[in-house]
Amino acid sequence: MFSKLMFVSAILFLLSANLFAQVADQPITLETGTGKIEGTLLRPETAEKVPIVLIIAGSGPTDRNGNNPSMVNNSLKMLAEGFAQNGIASVRYDKRGVGESKNAALSESELRFENYVEDAVSWVELLGKDIRFSEIIVLGHSEGSLIGMIAAQRARVDKFISVAGVGSPAGDIIREQLKAQPPFVLEQSLPIIEKLEKGETVADVPAMFFSLFRPSVQPYIISWFKYDPQQELAKLAQPILIIQGTTDIQVGVSDAVKLAKANSKAELYIIEGMNHILKEAESDRAKNIATYAMPDLPLKEGLIEVLLGFIR
């Protein structure tokens, strides 16, 4: 199936590349009750209605382009440009508290995972009112996958795409990550994680765990822990595409397999040699991470074609 899709998409790519060579790049703003969320609308210059993809970035201070203050890779910007060059519009945005959306930030103690979901829902609703677009596709990258799949339950979304999305609840992921530390680290963390999973805060957090479980961030962690990506994906009735790279050192192929098994409508595509930021990379950790700061390194060959085949 992968090879057939790639063949068809390659033909579509060649046919459409010249038709949509001109694109319009313009700012777009989402008004919220706590400030403005700023984004970029990239749209091919055509009088016809076109599909539009809402691109949702991953965790932390990741901006609309897939960058953070310490690393610039332009992965999400390249995704948007790849869509536009092939007749598909997109909106990508700085999450509240990030980049040009800093003024929409909530205090750490007030922020909840649902705030990100509600923002995504509001973007979908805004785009749904725009007569220039024929259908709305939500694409979530990394943590944006979970945000997107929940938003797709609450707003009119035609298709959903998960790229490098995790397949297990956050609590389980943190447990796995802590296993790489000395045994006592996991032993002392488990009671804290278990209480947070029950929706209970922890008053006395050991100093060594303060950066991860400080009291002010616990309400957000509780709101995040309660979502299981497999259960959330199972609720979707829309067509679903799950994409995962084999050299992703942050999210594994097993995560993608879990998601694919959760919903019979899901199509799974594994891309050999693609890492977490959607670039070609080796499995070697140092060489892999080095690509995170290579803004001119193109997206992994074949990624755009797979996305186009699914959207069309």
C-alpha positions as CSV (number, residue, x, y, z in Angstrom):
1,M,0.0,0.0,0.0
2,F,2.8,2.3,0.8
3,S,4.5,2.0,-2.6
4,K,1.2,2.5,-4.5
5,L,0.4,5.6,-2.4
6,M,3.9,7.0,-3.1
7,F,3.5,6.4,-6.8
8,V,0.2,8.1,-7.1
9,S,1.3,11.0,-4.9
10,A,4.5,11.5,-6.9
11,I,2.3,12.0,-10.1
12,L,0.0,14.4,-8.2
13,F,3.1,16.2,-7.0
14,L,4.4,16.7,-10.5
15,L,1.0,17.8,-11.9
16,S,0.3,20.3,-9.2
17,A,3.7,21.8,-8.5
18,N,3.4,24.3,-11.3
19,L,-0.3,25.0,-10.8
20,F,0.3,26.2,-7.3
21,A,3.7,27.8,-7.5
22,Q,2.4,31.1,-6.1
23,V,1.3,31.1,-2.4
24,A,0.1,33.8,-0.1
25,D,1.6,33.9,3.3
26,Q,-0.3,36.1,5.8
27,P,-0.7,36.5,9.5
28,I,-3.8,35.1,11.2
29,T,-5.0,35.8,14.7
30,L,-7.3,33.8,17.1
31,E,-9.0,36.0,19.7
32,T,-9.3,34.2,23.1
33,G,-10.6,35.4,26.4
34,T,-7.0,35.5,27.7
35,G,-5.2,37.1,24.8
36,K,-4.4,36.7,21.1
37,I,-2.9,33.6,19.6
38,E,-0.9,34.4,16.5
39,G,-0.4,32.2,13.5
40,T,0.5,32.0,9.8
41,L,-1.9,31.2,7.0
42,L,-0.2,29.8,4.0
43,R,-2.5,29.5,1.0
44,P,-2.0,28.7,-2.7
45,E,-3.1,31.5,-5.0
46,T,-6.2,30.0,-6.5
47,A,-9.9,31.0,-6.8
48,E,-10.9,27.4,-6.1
49,K,-11.7,26.0,-2.7
50,V,-8.8,24.0,-1.2
51,P,-8.3,21.8,1.8
52,I,-6.6,23.4,4.8
53,V,-4.4,21.7,7.4
54,L,-4.3,22.9,11.0
55,I,-0.7,22.1,12.2
56,I,-0.4,21.7,16.0
57,A,3.1,21.8,17.4
58,G,4.5,19.6,20.1
59,S,5.3,20.2,23.8
60,G,7.4,22.9,25.5
61,P,8.2,26.2,24.0
62,T,7.9,24.9,20.4
63,D,6.7,27.6,18.0
64,R,4.6,27.5,14.8
65,N,7.7,26.6,12.8
66,G,8.8,23.7,15.0
67,N,11.5,25.7,16.7
68,N,12.4,26.5,20.3
69,P,14.8,29.0,21.8
70,S,17.7,26.6,21.7
71,M,17.2,24.8,18.4
72,V,16.0,25.9,14.9
73,N,14.9,23.2,12.5
74,N,11.9,24.8,10.6
75,S,10.2,21.4,10.3
76,L,6.7,22.6,10.6
77,K,7.4,25.6,8.4
78,M,8.6,23.2,5.8
79,L,5.5,21.1,6.2
80,A,3.3,24.1,5.5
81,E,5.4,25.1,2.5
82,G,5.2,21.6,1.1
83,F,1.4,21.7,1.4
84,A,1.1,25.1,-0.2
85,Q,3.3,24.1,-3.2
86,N,0.8,21.3,-3.9
87,G,-2.5,23.2,-3.6
88,I,-3.2,22.7,0.1
89,A,-3.5,25.6,2.6
90,S,-2.4,25.5,6.2
91,V,-2.4,27.3,9.5
92,R,0.3,26.9,12.0
93,Y,0.4,28.9,15.2
94,D,2.4,29.8,18.3
95,K,0.8,28.1,21.3
96,R,-0.3,30.4,24.1
97,G,2.7,31.6,26.0
98,V,5.1,30.9,23.1
99,G,6.5,33.3,20.5
100,E,4.1,35.9,19.3
101,S,1.4,34.4,21.5
102,K,3.2,35.2,24.8
103,N,0.5,37.6,25.8
104,A,-2.1,34.8,25.8
105,A,0.0,32.9,28.5
106,L,-1.7,31.6,31.6
107,S,0.2,31.3,34.8
108,E,1.7,27.9,35.4
109,S,-0.7,27.1,38.2
110,E,-3.7,28.1,36.0
111,L,-2.7,26.3,32.8
112,R,-4.4,23.0,31.9
113,F,-3.9,20.6,29.0
114,E,-7.5,21.4,28.0
115,N,-6.5,25.0,27.3
116,Y,-4.4,23.7,24.4
117,V,-7.3,21.6,23.2
118,E,-9.8,24.4,23.4
119,D,-7.4,26.6,21.4
120,A,-7.2,24.0,18.7
121,V,-11.0,23.6,18.6
122,S,-11.3,27.4,18.3
123,W,-8.9,27.4,15.3
124,V,-11.0,24.7,13.6
125,E,-14.2,26.7,14.2
126,L,-12.5,29.9,12.8
127,L,-11.4,28.1,9.7
128,G,-14.8,26.4,9.3
129,K,-16.3,29.9,8.7
130,D,-13.9,30.6,5.9
131,I,-15.5,29.8,2.5
132,R,-12.1,29.5,0.8
133,F,-11.6,26.0,2.3
134,S,-13.2,22.8,1.2
135,E,-12.3,20.6,4.2
136,I,-10.3,20.8,7.4
137,I,-7.6,18.4,8.3
138,V,-5.9,18.5,11.8
139,L,-2.3,17.4,11.9
140,G,-0.7,17.1,15.3
141,H,3.0,16.6,15.8
142,S,4.4,14.9,19.0
143,E,2.2,16.1,21.9
144,G,0.2,18.0,19.3
145,S,-1.1,14.6,18.2
146,L,-3.0,14.1,21.5
147,I,-4.2,17.7,21.4
148,G,-5.4,17.3,17.9
149,M,-7.2,14.0,18.3
150,I,-9.2,15.4,21.2
151,A,-10.0,18.6,19.3
152,A,-11.1,16.5,16.4
153,Q,-13.8,15.0,18.7
154,R,-15.2,18.4,19.6
155,A,-15.2,20.3,16.3
156,R,-16.0,19.5,12.7
157,V,-12.8,18.0,11.3
158,D,-12.7,16.0,8.1
159,K,-9.5,14.1,8.6
160,F,-6.9,13.6,11.4
161,I,-3.1,13.1,11.0
162,S,-0.8,12.0,13.8
163,V,2.9,12.6,13.2
164,A,5.3,11.2,15.8
165,G,2.5,11.0,18.4
166,V,2.9,8.9,21.6
167,G,0.7,5.9,22.1
168,S,0.6,5.7,25.9
169,P,-0.6,8.0,28.7
170,A,2.0,10.5,29.9
171,G,2.4,8.9,33.3
172,D,3.5,5.6,31.6
173,I,5.9,7.6,29.4
174,I,7.5,9.3,32.4
175,R,7.9,6.0,34.1
176,E,9.7,4.5,31.1
177,Q,12.0,7.6,30.8
178,L,12.9,7.4,34.5
179,K,13.9,3.7,34.1
180,A,17.1,5.0,32.4
181,Q,18.0,6.8,35.7
182,P,19.5,5.1,38.8
183,P,16.8,2.8,40.4
184,F,16.2,5.0,43.4
185,V,15.0,7.8,41.1
186,L,12.1,5.7,39.8
187,E,11.3,4.4,43.3
188,Q,10.9,7.8,44.7
189,S,9.0,9.1,41.7
190,L,6.4,6.4,41.6
191,P,4.4,7.6,44.6
192,I,4.3,11.1,43.2
193,I,3.2,9.9,39.7
194,E,0.5,7.6,41.2
195,K,-1.0,10.4,43.2
196,L,-1.1,12.7,40.3
197,E,-2.8,10.1,38.2
198,K,-5.5,9.9,40.8
199,G,-6.0,13.6,40.5
200,E,-4.3,14.4,43.9
201,T,-1.6,17.0,44.3
202,V,1.6,16.3,46.3
203,A,2.7,19.0,48.8
204,D,6.1,17.8,49.7
205,V,8.2,17.1,46.6
206,P,11.8,16.2,47.1
207,A,14.2,18.8,45.9
208,M,15.7,16.6,43.2
209,F,12.3,16.2,41.6
210,F,11.2,19.8,42.0
211,S,11.8,20.8,38.4
212,L,9.5,18.0,37.2
213,F,6.8,17.8,39.9
214,R,6.8,21.3,41.5
215,P,3.5,22.2,43.1
216,S,2.7,25.0,40.6
217,V,2.9,22.6,37.6
218,Q,1.0,19.7,39.2
219,P,-2.5,20.9,38.2
220,Y,-1.3,20.8,34.5
221,I,0.2,17.4,34.9
222,I,-3.0,16.0,36.4
223,S,-5.0,17.4,33.5
224,W,-2.5,15.8,31.1
225,F,-2.2,12.4,32.8
226,K,-5.9,11.6,32.5
227,Y,-5.8,11.2,28.7
228,D,-4.9,7.9,27.0
229,P,-4.0,8.5,23.3
230,Q,-5.3,5.1,22.3
231,Q,-8.7,5.7,24.0
232,E,-8.9,9.2,22.5
233,L,-8.0,8.0,19.0
234,A,-10.6,5.2,19.2
235,K,-13.3,7.8,19.5
236,L,-12.7,9.3,16.1
237,A,-14.9,8.5,13.2
238,Q,-12.9,10.5,10.6
239,P,-10.2,9.0,8.3
240,I,-6.9,8.8,10.3
241,L,-3.3,8.7,9.2
242,I,-0.5,7.8,11.6
243,I,3.1,8.5,10.5
244,Q,6.2,7.5,12.4
245,G,9.9,7.5,11.6
246,T,12.3,4.7,12.4
247,T,15.1,6.9,13.8
248,D,12.9,9.0,16.1
249,I,14.7,8.9,19.4
250,Q,11.8,10.5,21.3
251,V,8.8,8.5,20.1
252,G,9.1,4.9,19.0
253,V,7.5,2.9,16.2
254,S,5.7,0.9,18.9
255,D,3.8,4.1,19.8
256,A,2.5,4.3,16.2
257,V,1.5,0.7,16.2
258,K,-0.5,1.1,19.4
259,L,-2.3,4.1,17.9
260,A,-3.0,2.2,14.7
261,K,-4.5,-0.7,16.6
262,A,-6.8,1.6,18.5
263,N,-8.9,2.5,15.5
264,S,-9.8,0.4,12.5
265,K,-10.0,3.5,10.3
266,A,-6.3,4.3,10.9
267,E,-3.7,4.0,8.2
268,L,-0.2,3.5,9.5
269,Y,3.0,4.5,7.5
270,I,6.4,3.9,8.8
271,I,9.1,6.0,7.2
272,E,12.6,4.6,7.3
273,G,15.3,7.0,8.5
274,M,13.0,9.8,9.6
275,N,13.6,11.3,13.1
276,H,11.4,13.2,15.4
277,I,11.7,16.5,13.6
278,L,10.8,14.8,10.3
279,K,14.3,15.0,8.9
280,E,16.6,12.2,7.6
281,A,18.9,11.1,10.5
282,E,20.9,8.2,11.8
283,S,20.0,6.3,14.9
284,D,23.2,7.5,16.6
285,R,21.9,9.9,19.3
286,A,24.5,12.7,18.8
287,K,24.1,12.7,15.1
288,N,20.4,12.6,15.4
289,I,20.1,15.5,17.8
290,A,22.5,17.5,15.6
291,T,19.8,17.7,12.9
292,Y,17.5,19.6,15.4
293,A,19.7,22.7,14.7
294,M,19.8,22.3,10.9
295,P,17.1,24.7,9.6
296,D,18.2,24.1,6.0
297,L,18.1,20.3,6.1
298,P,15.0,19.3,4.1
299,L,12.1,17.2,5.3
300,K,12.6,13.4,4.9
301,E,12.0,12.4,1.3
302,G,8.6,10.9,0.8
303,L,6.9,12.5,3.8
304,I,5.0,15.2,1.9
305,E,4.0,12.7,-0.8
306,V,2.4,10.4,1.9
307,L,0.6,13.3,3.4
308,L,-0.7,14.5,0.0
309,G,-1.9,11.0,-0.9
310,F,-4.0,10.8,2.3
311,I,-5.4,14.3,2.1
312,R,-6.5,13.9,-1.5
